[in-house]
């Protein structure tokens, strides 16, 4: 681009459908956008309550309604993942659509910021504790998923070490 912005677009490495675009510019944080057309056609709707709380534990793309995830890669190794999520509400044919931002810190702490005003913070210590008491202990920081129920579950059912606020 004339302003020095570089855009690299390529097919996904793992043989799956879709593309990965990497956008870079000097003095700006790089951005990676992953698009999956198969997932986009599925138009995933997250179930009511904690039904689908573990959805996306292996790949956050499972939670997106549009098949698109953007990731900002910050210099301190923090990754901010953003995607559009559609969730079922009480009643017939009733849904909420929210932009969700997951802030994954290098120390393994997480913050979820949801467009509707919900913020959830899981510290690295609490994440380690959730991994220890979980049913299946996985490699902490990369393959653990015991924190997912706390992050995406019902706010009233979260443990005391998981901080939640609603900016509504």
C-alpha positions as CSV (number, residue, x, y, z in Angstrom):
1,X,0.0,0.0,0.0
2,X,1.2,3.6,-0.5
3,X,1.3,4.3,3.2
4,X,3.7,1.3,3.9
5,X,1.0,-1.1,5.0
6,X,1.7,-4.7,4.0
7,X,-1.1,-7.2,3.5
8,X,-0.3,-10.9,3.0
9,X,-3.2,-13.2,2.2
10,X,-2.7,-16.9,2.0
11,X,-4.7,-20.1,2.2
12,X,-4.8,-21.8,5.6
13,X,-1.8,-24.1,6.3
14,X,-3.6,-27.0,7.8
15,X,-5.6,-27.9,4.7
16,X,-8.8,-26.4,6.0
17,X,-10.9,-24.1,3.8
18,X,-10.4,-20.4,4.2
19,X,-7.7,-17.8,4.4
20,X,-5.3,-16.1,6.8
21,X,-4.5,-12.4,6.2
22,X,-1.6,-10.7,8.0
23,X,-1.5,-7.0,8.0
24,X,1.6,-5.2,9.1
25,X,2.9,-1.6,9.2
26,X,5.9,-0.1,10.9
27,X,5.1,1.2,14.4
28,X,1.7,-0.6,14.5
29,X,0.8,-4.0,16.1
30,X,0.4,-6.7,13.4
31,X,-3.1,-8.0,12.8
32,X,-4.0,-11.6,11.7
33,X,-7.4,-12.2,10.3
34,X,-8.6,-15.8,9.9
35,X,-11.6,-16.6,7.7
36,X,-13.4,-19.9,7.3
37,X,-16.2,-19.9,4.7
38,X,-17.5,-23.3,5.9
39,X,-17.9,-21.9,9.4
40,X,-19.4,-18.7,8.0
41,X,-22.1,-20.7,6.3
42,X,-22.9,-22.6,9.5
43,X,-23.8,-19.4,11.3
44,X,-23.2,-20.9,14.8
45,X,-25.6,-20.0,17.5
46,X,-24.4,-20.5,21.1
47,X,-26.9,-22.3,23.3
48,X,-28.8,-20.8,26.2
49,X,-27.0,-20.6,29.6
50,X,-23.9,-22.8,30.1
51,X,-25.0,-25.4,27.5
52,X,-22.2,-24.5,25.1
53,X,-19.7,-23.1,27.6
54,X,-16.9,-25.5,26.5
55,X,-17.5,-24.8,22.8
56,X,-14.3,-23.4,21.3
57,X,-11.9,-25.0,23.8
58,X,-9.9,-26.5,21.0
59,X,-10.3,-23.7,18.5
60,X,-12.1,-20.4,19.2
61,X,-13.4,-20.4,15.6
62,X,-16.1,-22.8,16.8
63,X,-17.8,-19.9,18.7
64,X,-17.9,-17.4,15.8
65,X,-21.1,-16.7,13.9
66,X,-19.4,-15.2,10.9
67,X,-16.4,-17.5,10.4
68,X,-14.0,-14.6,11.0
69,X,-11.5,-14.0,13.9
70,X,-9.2,-11.1,14.1
71,X,-6.1,-11.2,16.3
72,X,-4.0,-8.2,17.3
73,X,-0.5,-9.3,18.3
74,X,0.9,-6.8,20.9
75,X,4.6,-6.4,21.6
76,X,4.3,-7.8,25.1
77,X,3.1,-11.1,23.6
78,X,-0.5,-10.3,24.5
79,X,-3.0,-11.5,21.9
80,X,-6.4,-9.9,21.5
81,X,-8.8,-12.1,19.7
82,X,-12.1,-10.6,18.4
83,X,-15.1,-12.3,16.8
84,X,-18.9,-11.9,16.5
85,X,-21.0,-14.3,18.6
86,X,-24.7,-15.0,18.4
87,X,-26.3,-16.4,21.5
88,X,-29.7,-17.8,22.2
89,X,-31.9,-16.0,24.7
90,X,-35.1,-16.9,26.5
91,X,-38.2,-17.2,24.3
92,X,-38.8,-18.3,20.8
93,X,-36.4,-17.0,18.0
94,X,-34.7,-14.6,20.4
95,X,-31.0,-14.0,20.1
96,X,-28.3,-11.5,21.1
97,X,-25.4,-10.6,18.8
98,X,-22.2,-9.4,20.5
99,X,-18.6,-8.6,19.6
100,X,-16.4,-10.6,22.0
101,X,-12.8,-9.7,22.7
102,X,-10.5,-12.3,24.4
103,X,-7.3,-10.8,25.8
104,X,-4.8,-13.6,26.3
105,X,-1.8,-12.4,28.3
106,X,1.7,-13.9,28.2
107,X,1.3,-14.9,31.9
108,X,-1.8,-17.0,30.9
109,X,-4.3,-14.7,32.5
110,X,-7.4,-13.9,30.4
111,X,-9.9,-11.2,30.1
112,X,-13.2,-11.5,28.1
113,X,-14.8,-8.2,27.1
114,X,-18.3,-8.6,25.6
115,X,-20.1,-5.8,23.7
116,X,-23.1,-6.0,26.0
117,X,-21.0,-4.8,28.9
118,X,-19.8,-8.1,30.5
119,X,-16.2,-8.3,31.5
120,X,-14.7,-11.5,33.0
121,X,-11.1,-11.7,34.4
122,X,-9.3,-14.9,35.1
123,X,-5.9,-14.4,36.7
124,X,-3.0,-16.8,35.9
125,X,-3.2,-18.2,39.5
126,X,-6.9,-18.9,39.2
127,X,-6.4,-20.5,35.8
128,X,-3.7,-22.8,37.3
129,X,-6.1,-23.6,40.2
130,X,-8.9,-24.4,37.8
131,X,-6.6,-26.7,35.8
132,X,-5.5,-28.5,39.0
133,X,-9.1,-29.2,40.2
134,X,-10.3,-30.0,36.7
135,X,-11.3,-33.5,35.6
136,X,-8.5,-33.8,33.0
137,X,-5.2,-32.0,33.7
138,X,-3.7,-30.8,30.5
139,X,-0.6,-28.8,29.7
140,X,-1.1,-25.5,31.5
141,X,-1.2,-22.5,29.3
142,X,-1.6,-24.2,26.0
143,X,-3.9,-27.2,26.2
144,X,-5.9,-26.6,29.4
145,X,-9.5,-25.7,29.0
146,X,-11.0,-25.9,32.5
147,X,-11.3,-22.1,32.6
148,X,-13.7,-22.1,29.6
149,X,-16.7,-23.0,31.7
150,X,-15.9,-20.0,34.0
151,X,-15.2,-17.7,31.0
152,X,-18.3,-18.5,28.9
153,X,-20.7,-20.0,31.5
154,X,-23.5,-18.4,33.5
155,X,-22.2,-15.4,35.5
156,X,-24.0,-16.4,38.7
157,X,-22.3,-19.9,38.6
158,X,-18.7,-18.6,38.4
159,X,-16.2,-19.4,41.1
160,X,-15.2,-16.7,43.6
161,X,-11.7,-16.3,42.1
162,X,-13.1,-15.4,38.7
163,X,-13.9,-11.7,38.6
164,X,-17.0,-10.6,36.7
165,X,-18.5,-7.2,36.2
166,X,-21.3,-5.9,34.0
167,X,-20.9,-2.3,32.7
168,X,-24.6,-2.2,31.7
